[in-house]
Amino acid sequence: MTTFPASAEFKPRDRKPASGNTSAGGSRGCSSSGIPLTQLAPQTFVGKTASARPTFAWYMSSSQNVRFRLFEFNSAKSVKQLGKVQEIPTIVGINQLKLPLKYPELTVGKTYLWQIAIDCNNDTILNQAEFTVIQPQSLPKSQFTTISERVNYYAENELWYEAMEEALKATDNAKLGEIGTTLVQQLAQSEISTGSDSNIDLKNIQQRIEHLQKIASEN
């Protein structure tokens, strides 16, 4: 019988560098806690999902609408927007959005970029993250009986979006919960530069890692 560790292990081996379209902006502004708008997803490298309608998660320190956009890569550097901009109401803490039916289902083998933005003090705070859709593996649902086991499976198979979505099922009140906290801590570690991408802004990445660590410590 297969056994699983008590905590998730998100240590991606395949960290394909993001194209350079990915960014995080706004270390100041609307944040009252010192933590700006923060995507809970890989930014320095391309994340993975096996879902045609993944769930996106992010942190807000204030409750205001965010603008959600989705893009598809035409080439290594060129993207096209899919659907229209969506205004999404938020709450303080962890927010989630399953890809709305207004958008087309995502295609296996393609790479996408999701973007969230808010206006703050005459400025725009913007977060973007790239991800690719991979072929889903055949997995009997009965193999896993707990949320922790499912999160472990997704995390160890580098399916960040499924792991985060599943982890948040174990909590409420816009908190990460124990499993989600572990995942975000490991996400912070995975964002550390390998030195293979000269385009990475190390200062911004370090700030992002610190923000992820603060979010984890709040939960």
N, C-alpha and C positions, 0 to 999 in steps of 0.2 A: 504493500500500500504506500502510495506517495505521501510524504509528509511535507509540510510547508513551514517556513520560519514565521515567528509571531509578528514580525514587522516587514514592511515592503522593502525591496531592494531595487531601487531605480539607479542603475549604474550603466548607462548606455555605452555600448562598445562602438557602435556606429554613429559617430558624431559628425555628420556631414556639415561643414560650415554653412551658415546662412548666406544668402546671396549678397547681402549688403543693403537690401530693401528693408530688412528688419531693423527696428530701432525702438528705443525707449526714451521718452523725453519728459522733462518736468520734475525735477527734484524738489521744487518749491511750488508755491501757488495755493491751490485749494486744500492741500493737506493740512489738517489740524493736528495730526499725530506724528508728523515728520515722515510719514510713508505716503508717497504719491500713488496715483493710479498705477497698478502693477498687474501685468498678466501672469497668471499661474500656468505657464507653459514655457518650453524651451525657446530661447531667443538667439543664443549664439550659434546654435546648430538647428538643423531641420528635425522637428518632432515627427512622431508617427501615430497613425490611427488606422484601424481596420474598419471604421464606421463610415457609411455614406452620409450620416448626419451626426457628426461628433458634437460633444458638449464642450463649450468653452468656459473657462473660469478665470476670474480676476478679483483683485482686492480694491475696495473703495474705502477711503477714510471719511467721505462725506456722501450724503445721498443726493445725487443729481443724475440727470439723464446722461447716458453715454451714446455716442454715435458708433454703430457697428457697421463695418464694411467687410466684404469678402472678395478676394482676388484670386484669379487662377494664373499660373505662370504659362506664358506662351513659349518662352525660351528661358535660358539661364538668368536673364536680367529683366525681361519684359513681362509685365502683368496686365491683365484686363479685369475690370470690375465685373462681378457677377451680381445681378439683381440691383436693388436700390439700397440706399443708406437706411438703416433702421435706427430709430430712436428708442433706446431701451431704458426704462426706469431702473434705478438701483437702490440698494440699501447699504448702510455702513457695514463693512466686513466682506465676507466672501459672496460673490455673485456668480450665477451660472446662466448659460444660455445654450440650449440645444438648437442646432442649426434650424431656423424656421422653415416651414414648408414653402414659404415664398421664394426660397432659393432652390436651385436644382440639386439633386443628389450628387454627391461627389464621386469621382471616377477613380478606380484603382489605377495606380501608376502615375497619377498626376500630382503636382505639387501646388499648394495653395498658401495664401497669406491671409490671416485674419487681423483686423485692425479695430481698436477701440480708441475713442478720443473724447475729451471733454474740453469745454471752454473755461478758462480761469484767468481772471484779472487781465482781460484783453489779450490773452495768449491761448494757444491750443496745446494741451498735453496729449501726447500721442504714444500709443504702444502698438507694436506690430510683431507677429510671430509667424514663422513659416512651418508648414507641416506637409507631409506626403501621405497618401492613402495607399496602404499595402493590402495584399490579398488576405482576407480573413482566414484563420486556421480553423479547421473542424475541431470543435471541442465540446464534448458532452457536458451540458450544464450540471448534470447530477454529480460530476466529478468534484465540484466545489460546493461546500455546504455553508460557508460563511463569507461575509464581505471581505474579511482579511485574506482568505485564501484566493478569492478572485482578484483582489488588488495585487497580491504577490505575483500571481500568474501574469497579469498585464504588465506590471513593472519589470519583471524579469525578461519579458519579451519586448521591452522597450516601447510598449503601447501607452505612452504618457496620458493621452486624452481619456482612454478607457479607465486607466488606473485612478486618475483624479476624480472622474465622474463616480466611480464605484466607491471611493473613499468618502466622498461627501454624502453618500447614502447613510453613513453611520453616524451622522451628526445633524444638527439643525441650528437655528438661530445665527446663521451666517458665520459659523465657526468652522475651523478645519477639522477639529476632533483629533484624536490621538494618531490615527492612521494617516490622515491628511497632513498633519504636522510633520510626520516622518518623511512623507513624500516631498513636501516643499523643502525640507532641510536637504534632502538628497538632490532635488532640482538645483538648489543653490550651489551645491558642490559640483554638479555636472556642468554648470555655466562657466566654471573657471577655464580660462583660455588654455588650450594645448600648445599655443605658440605656432600653430600651423596656418593661421589666417592673419595676415599682416594688416587687414582692413579693420580689425576689431579695435574699438576704442576702449582701451583697458580701464580708463577712469570710469566711464559709464557702466561698464560691466561690473566693476567693483562696487559701485553704488547700488546696482541692481541686486547683487548678491547680498549686500547688507540689508536692503529692503526686504528681500525674501526671508532672511534670517529673523528680522523683526516681526514679520507677519507670522512666522512659525512660533515665535516666542509669545505672541499675544494669544495664541490658541492653546 
